[in-house]
């Protein structure tokens, strides 16, 4: 297969690099704004507003994924990505300009989620397309290393922009949110130049089901994963902020996570991951979550740094193997359904569980006196990692046959 006079192999290699360049800017935008949007609503209200905001974002993402499906008949995945990236950039700017209207977490959360549905729908399809027919574990690991190196300083910069802003109230977040908007926009422009051949398909909501027992473990895993990731990505950084009252330290905490991810991907890319290693990694995650039961020995925020470091290092290779195995399963069914359908469907499970855990935390946290006390729930949430025993093991060849 060639496009013009360019050999397909060269084009595929260029596409991988081009994709990760665009994703690098996207990751930098998320590093700048991710936790600080939560802190924006936390500063304006409380953790209740943050969790309600997360529910609206998750519902918006699921709706955005559904809408995105109907675009694939006339638009490529890169265009769907662009709609979402530019949409999120515009919303962040509007949050600053029309703060009296969009600072309402209900309206902003819903619109921001819908834009995210387009963004992740396009990204997930592009991610599958550029890795088709390659050594996925190695390329996923190398790509993750590059992305995390690019994103390493983003949360730190975000913390600096908020901590040392001369503005007051929620306006302290202005420079951070405007900077993130710029990176969302740049990521959309770069992805728009990605060269891939794509076949349009007719989307139907009723045909999005991932049927077959082979998919059950992945649907369950990606769903239950959110039972942990909402506490990990939302509550844990707020816990660090509450204990330090410092946006800068919170940014450093997130940059620390990127640094550990880089190290973990170096460890992952060339290894043959055994089932015994999976069990040891899962045990390390569950045991390290017990650190929140001994605050008199390891106080905040040090307990958060210890747990985040162990969890990130142990879970990163397991997530890489799981994603590779899920892609390999899609390879086998490509004649039965388009890959975008698989990506859209799995997001329904992810966002349904995201809404479930946010609602559950809204009910539970008052009984634990807020986030500080509720942090002891982490050992319960960490038990989702037991599913790695099924999703991260591999029986198929590591290198897939090229098409």
C-alpha positions as CSV (number, residue, x, y, z in Angstrom):
1,X,0.0,0.0,0.0
2,X,1.3,3.4,-0.9
3,X,0.0,7.0,-0.8
4,X,1.6,8.9,-3.7
5,X,5.1,7.7,-4.0
6,X,5.6,7.2,-0.2
7,X,6.1,3.6,0.9
8,X,3.5,2.4,3.4
9,X,6.2,1.3,5.9
10,X,7.7,4.8,6.0
11,X,4.3,6.3,6.2
12,X,3.4,4.1,9.2
13,X,6.6,5.1,11.0
14,X,5.9,8.8,10.3
15,X,2.4,8.4,11.5
16,X,3.5,6.9,14.9
17,X,5.9,9.9,15.4
18,X,3.3,12.4,14.2
19,X,0.6,10.9,16.4
20,X,2.7,11.0,19.5
21,X,3.8,14.6,18.8
22,X,0.1,15.6,18.8
23,X,-0.6,13.5,21.8
24,X,2.3,15.1,23.6
25,X,0.7,18.5,23.4
26,X,-2.6,17.0,24.5
27,X,-0.9,15.4,27.5
28,X,0.8,18.6,28.4
29,X,-2.6,20.4,28.3
30,X,-4.0,17.8,30.7
31,X,-1.0,18.1,32.9
32,X,-1.5,21.8,33.1
33,X,-5.2,21.8,33.8
34,X,-6.3,18.3,35.0
35,X,-6.2,18.6,38.8
36,X,-6.4,22.4,38.8
37,X,-9.9,22.3,37.3
38,X,-10.9,20.2,40.2
39,X,-9.2,22.6,42.6
40,X,-11.0,25.5,40.7
41,X,-14.4,24.0,41.7
42,X,-13.0,22.9,45.1
43,X,-11.9,26.5,45.9
44,X,-15.3,27.9,44.7
45,X,-17.3,25.3,46.8
46,X,-16.2,22.0,48.3
47,X,-15.5,18.4,47.3
48,X,-19.2,18.0,46.7
49,X,-19.0,20.4,43.7
50,X,-15.9,18.6,42.5
51,X,-17.7,15.2,42.5
52,X,-20.8,16.6,40.9
53,X,-18.6,18.2,38.3
54,X,-17.0,14.7,37.6
55,X,-20.4,13.2,37.2
56,X,-21.4,15.8,34.6
57,X,-18.1,15.4,32.8
58,X,-18.5,11.6,32.6
59,X,-22.1,11.9,31.4
60,X,-21.0,14.4,28.8
61,X,-18.1,12.2,27.6
62,X,-20.5,9.3,27.1
63,X,-22.9,11.5,25.2
64,X,-20.0,13.0,23.2
65,X,-18.8,9.5,22.2
66,X,-22.2,8.6,21.0
67,X,-22.4,11.8,18.9
68,X,-18.9,11.2,17.5
69,X,-20.0,7.8,16.1
70,X,-22.3,9.6,13.6
71,X,-19.4,11.7,12.3
72,X,-17.3,8.7,11.1
73,X,-19.5,8.3,8.0
74,X,-18.1,11.6,6.6
75,X,-15.1,12.5,8.8
76,X,-11.9,10.8,9.7
77,X,-10.8,10.1,13.3
78,X,-8.4,13.0,13.2
79,X,-11.2,15.4,12.4
80,X,-13.2,14.0,15.3
81,X,-10.2,14.6,17.5
82,X,-9.9,18.2,16.2
83,X,-13.6,18.9,17.1
84,X,-12.9,17.8,20.7
85,X,-9.6,19.6,21.1
86,X,-10.7,22.9,19.7
87,X,-14.0,22.6,21.7
88,X,-12.1,22.1,25.0
89,X,-9.7,25.0,24.2
90,X,-12.7,27.3,23.6
91,X,-14.5,26.2,26.8
92,X,-11.4,26.9,28.9
93,X,-11.2,30.4,27.4
94,X,-14.9,31.0,27.9
95,X,-14.6,29.9,31.5
96,X,-12.3,32.9,32.0
97,X,-14.2,35.4,29.9
98,X,-17.7,34.4,31.0
99,X,-16.8,33.1,34.5
100,X,-20.1,34.3,35.8
101,X,-22.0,31.8,33.6
102,X,-19.6,28.9,32.9
103,X,-18.2,28.8,36.5
104,X,-21.3,26.9,37.3
105,X,-19.9,23.3,37.5
106,X,-23.1,21.8,36.0
107,X,-23.0,23.7,32.7
108,X,-19.3,23.7,32.3
109,X,-18.9,20.0,33.3
110,X,-21.5,18.9,30.8
111,X,-20.0,20.9,27.8
112,X,-16.4,20.0,28.8
113,X,-17.4,16.3,28.9
114,X,-19.1,16.4,25.5
115,X,-16.0,18.0,23.9
116,X,-13.9,15.3,25.7
117,X,-16.1,12.6,24.2
118,X,-15.1,13.8,20.7
119,X,-11.5,14.2,21.7
120,X,-11.1,10.7,23.2
121,X,-13.1,9.0,20.5
122,X,-10.8,10.4,17.8
123,X,-7.7,9.7,19.9
124,X,-8.6,6.1,20.7
125,X,-9.2,5.2,17.0
126,X,-6.0,7.0,15.9
127,X,-4.1,5.2,18.7
128,X,-5.3,1.8,17.3
129,X,-4.7,2.8,13.7
130,X,-1.1,3.9,14.1
131,X,-0.1,0.8,16.2
132,X,-1.8,-1.7,13.9
133,X,0.6,-4.5,12.8
134,X,3.5,-3.5,15.1
135,X,5.1,-4.6,18.3
136,X,2.5,-2.8,20.5
137,X,4.0,-3.3,23.9
138,X,7.3,-1.9,22.9
139,X,5.8,1.1,21.0
140,X,3.2,1.8,23.6
141,X,6.0,1.9,26.2
142,X,8.3,4.0,24.1
143,X,5.5,6.4,23.3
144,X,4.5,6.6,26.9
145,X,8.1,7.5,27.9
146,X,8.2,10.3,25.3
147,X,4.7,11.6,26.4
148,X,5.6,11.6,30.1
149,X,8.9,13.3,29.5
150,X,7.1,16.0,27.6
151,X,4.4,16.3,30.3
152,X,6.8,15.9,33.3
153,X,6.9,19.7,34.1
154,X,3.4,20.5,33.1
155,X,1.8,20.0,36.6
156,X,4.7,21.9,38.2
157,X,4.2,24.8,35.8
158,X,0.5,24.7,36.5
159,X,1.2,24.9,40.2
160,X,3.6,27.8,39.7
161,X,1.0,29.7,37.6
162,X,-1.7,29.3,40.2
163,X,0.4,29.6,43.4
164,X,2.2,32.8,42.4
165,X,-0.7,34.5,40.5
166,X,-1.5,38.0,41.8
167,X,-5.2,37.5,41.2
168,X,-7.6,36.2,43.8
169,X,-10.3,33.7,44.1
170,X,-10.9,31.5,41.1
171,X,-9.2,34.1,38.9
172,X,-5.9,32.7,40.3
173,X,-6.4,29.9,37.8
174,X,-6.6,32.2,34.7
175,X,-3.0,31.9,33.4
176,X,-3.1,28.1,33.9
177,X,-6.4,27.6,32.1
178,X,-5.5,29.9,29.2
179,X,-2.1,28.1,28.8
180,X,-3.9,24.7,28.7
181,X,-6.4,26.0,26.1
182,X,-3.4,26.9,23.9
183,X,-2.0,23.4,24.1
184,X,-5.4,21.8,23.4
185,X,-5.6,23.9,20.2
186,X,-2.0,23.1,19.1
187,X,-2.7,19.3,19.7
188,X,-5.8,19.6,17.5
189,X,-3.8,21.3,14.7
190,X,-1.0,18.7,14.8
191,X,-3.5,15.7,14.7
192,X,-5.2,17.4,11.8
193,X,-2.1,16.9,9.7
194,X,-1.8,13.2,10.5
195,X,-1.8,11.1,7.2
196,X,-3.7,7.9,7.5
197,X,-6.0,6.1,5.1
198,X,-9.4,5.5,6.7
199,X,-12.6,3.8,5.5
200,X,-15.7,5.6,6.6
201,X,-18.5,3.5,8.1
202,X,-22.1,3.8,9.0
203,X,-22.5,4.1,12.7
204,X,-25.6,2.8,14.6
205,X,-26.0,3.0,18.4
206,X,-27.6,-0.5,18.5
207,X,-24.5,-2.0,16.9
208,X,-22.0,-0.8,19.6
209,X,-22.3,-3.9,21.8
210,X,-19.1,-5.8,22.5
211,X,-20.5,-9.3,22.3
212,X,-18.7,-12.5,23.4
213,X,-17.2,-13.8,26.6
214,X,-13.7,-12.8,25.4
215,X,-14.6,-9.1,25.9
216,X,-16.2,-9.6,29.3
217,X,-12.9,-9.3,31.3
218,X,-12.0,-6.1,29.4
219,X,-15.4,-4.5,30.0
220,X,-15.3,-5.4,33.6
221,X,-11.7,-4.2,34.0
222,X,-12.1,-0.8,32.3
223,X,-15.3,-0.3,34.3
224,X,-14.0,-1.2,37.7
225,X,-10.7,0.7,37.0
226,X,-12.8,3.9,37.3
227,X,-13.7,2.8,40.9
228,X,-10.1,3.5,41.7
229,X,-9.0,6.1,39.2
230,X,-11.6,8.7,40.3
231,X,-10.3,8.5,43.9
232,X,-6.7,8.4,42.7
233,X,-6.8,11.2,40.1
234,X,-9.3,13.4,41.8
235,X,-9.3,12.9,45.6
236,X,-5.6,12.1,46.2
237,X,-4.3,15.4,44.7
238,X,-7.0,17.3,46.7
239,X,-5.8,15.4,49.8
240,X,-2.3,16.7,49.1
241,X,-3.6,20.2,48.7
242,X,-5.6,20.1,51.9
243,X,-2.7,18.8,53.9
244,X,-0.2,21.4,52.4
245,X,-2.5,24.3,51.3
246,X,0.0,24.6,48.4
247,X,-0.9,24.6,44.7
248,X,2.9,24.2,44.0
249,X,3.3,21.1,46.1
250,X,0.2,19.6,44.5
251,X,1.8,20.3,41.1
252,X,5.0,18.7,42.2
253,X,3.0,15.6,43.3
254,X,1.6,15.2,39.8
255,X,5.0,15.7,38.2
256,X,6.3,13.1,40.5
257,X,3.7,10.7,39.1
258,X,4.9,11.4,35.5
259,X,8.5,10.8,36.6
260,X,7.6,7.4,38.0
261,X,5.6,6.5,34.9
262,X,8.7,7.2,32.8
263,X,10.8,4.8,34.9
264,X,8.0,2.2,34.7
265,X,7.8,2.3,30.9
266,X,11.6,1.9,30.6
267,X,11.1,-1.2,32.8
268,X,8.2,-2.4,30.6
269,X,9.2,-2.0,27.0
270,X,11.6,-5.0,26.7
271,X,10.4,-7.3,29.4
272,X,8.4,-10.5,29.0
273,X,5.8,-10.0,31.7
274,X,5.0,-13.3,33.6
275,X,1.8,-14.0,35.5
276,X,3.9,-14.3,38.6
277,X,5.1,-10.7,38.1
278,X,1.5,-9.6,37.6
279,X,0.6,-11.1,41.0
280,X,3.6,-9.5,42.7
281,X,2.7,-6.1,41.2
282,X,-0.9,-6.4,42.3
283,X,0.1,-7.4,45.8
284,X,2.5,-4.3,46.0
285,X,-0.4,-2.0,45.0
286,X,-2.9,-3.4,47.6
287,X,-0.3,-3.5,50.4
288,X,1.0,0.0,49.7
289,X,-2.6,1.4,50.0
290,X,-2.5,0.4,53.7
291,X,-0.1,3.4,54.3
292,X,-3.2,5.6,54.9
293,X,-4.0,3.6,58.0
294,X,-0.8,4.8,59.8
295,X,-0.8,8.6,59.6
296,X,1.0,8.9,62.9
297,X,4.0,7.1,61.3
298,X,3.8,8.4,57.7
299,X,1.8,11.6,57.7
300,X,0.3,13.5,54.8
301,X,1.5,14.3,52.1
302,X,4.3,11.8,52.4
303,X,1.9,8.8,52.5
304,X,0.3,10.1,49.2
305,X,3.7,10.3,47.5
306,X,4.7,6.8,48.7
307,X,1.4,5.2,47.6
308,X,1.3,7.1,44.3
309,X,4.9,6.0,43.5
310,X,4.3,2.3,44.2
311,X,0.9,2.2,42.4
312,X,2.2,4.0,39.3
313,X,5.3,1.9,38.9
314,X,3.5,-1.3,39.4
315,X,0.3,-0.6,37.4
316,X,1.9,1.1,34.4
317,X,3.3,-2.2,32.8
318,X,0.0,-3.9,33.6
319,X,-2.0,-1.2,31.8
320,X,0.3,-1.4,28.8
321,X,-0.2,-5.2,28.5
322,X,-3.9,-4.9,29.0
323,X,-4.3,-2.3,26.3
324,X,-2.1,-4.4,23.9
325,X,-4.2,-7.5,24.6
326,X,-7.4,-5.5,24.0
327,X,-6.1,-4.2,20.7
328,X,-5.1,-7.8,19.7
329,X,-8.6,-9.0,20.4
330,X,-10.0,-6.2,18.1
331,X,-7.6,-7.4,15.4
332,X,-9.3,-10.8,15.3
333,X,-12.7,-9.2,14.9
334,X,-11.9,-6.5,12.4
335,X,-14.1,-8.1,9.7
336,X,-17.1,-8.1,12.0
337,X,-17.1,-4.5,13.2
338,X,-15.2,-1.3,12.8
339,X,-12.6,-0.5,15.4
340,X,-14.3,2.8,16.3
341,X,-17.3,0.9,17.5
342,X,-15.2,-1.1,20.0
343,X,-13.6,2.1,21.3
344,X,-16.9,3.9,21.7
345,X,-18.5,0.9,23.4
346,X,-15.8,0.5,26.0
347,X,-16.2,4.2,27.0
348,X,-19.8,3.5,28.0
349,X,-18.6,1.1,30.7
350,X,-15.8,3.5,31.8
351,X,-18.1,6.5,32.2
352,X,-20.9,4.6,33.7
353,X,-18.6,3.4,36.5
354,X,-17.1,6.9,36.7
355,X,-20.6,8.3,37.5
356,X,-21.2,5.4,39.9
357,X,-18.0,6.0,41.9
358,X,-18.5,9.8,42.1
359,X,-22.1,9.3,43.4
360,X,-20.8,6.6,45.8
361,X,-18.2,9.0,47.2
362,X,-20.8,11.8,47.5
363,X,-22.7,9.4,49.8
364,X,-19.7,8.0,51.8
365,X,-17.4,11.0,52.4
366,X,-19.7,12.8,54.8
367,X,-19.4,9.8,57.1
368,X,-15.6,10.0,57.0
369,X,-15.5,13.8,57.5
370,X,-14.6,14.6,54.0
371,X,-11.6,13.7,51.9
372,X,-9.1,13.6,54.7
373,X,-10.9,10.8,56.5
374,X,-12.2,9.1,53.3
375,X,-8.6,8.4,52.2
376,X,-8.8,5.2,54.3
377,X,-11.1,3.8,51.6
378,X,-8.1,3.4,49.2
379,X,-7.4,-0.2,50.1
380,X,-10.9,-1.1,49.1
381,X,-10.7,0.8,45.8
382,X,-7.2,-0.7,45.0
383,X,-8.7,-4.2,44.9
384,X,-9.7,-3.6,41.3
385,X,-6.1,-4.5,40.4
386,X,-6.9,-8.2,41.0
387,X,-8.4,-8.2,37.5
388,X,-5.0,-7.5,36.0
389,X,-4.4,-11.3,36.5
390,X,-6.8,-11.8,33.6
391,X,-6.3,-8.8,31.4
392,X,-2.5,-8.4,31.6
393,X,-1.5,-12.0,30.9
394,X,-0.5,-12.8,27.3
395,X,-0.9,-15.9,25.2
396,X,-0.7,-14.3,21.7
397,X,2.6,-13.4,20.1
398,X,4.1,-10.1,21.2
399,X,4.7,-9.1,17.6
400,X,1.6,-9.1,15.4
401,X,1.6,-10.0,11.7
402,X,1.6,-6.9,9.4
403,X,-1.3,-6.5,7.1
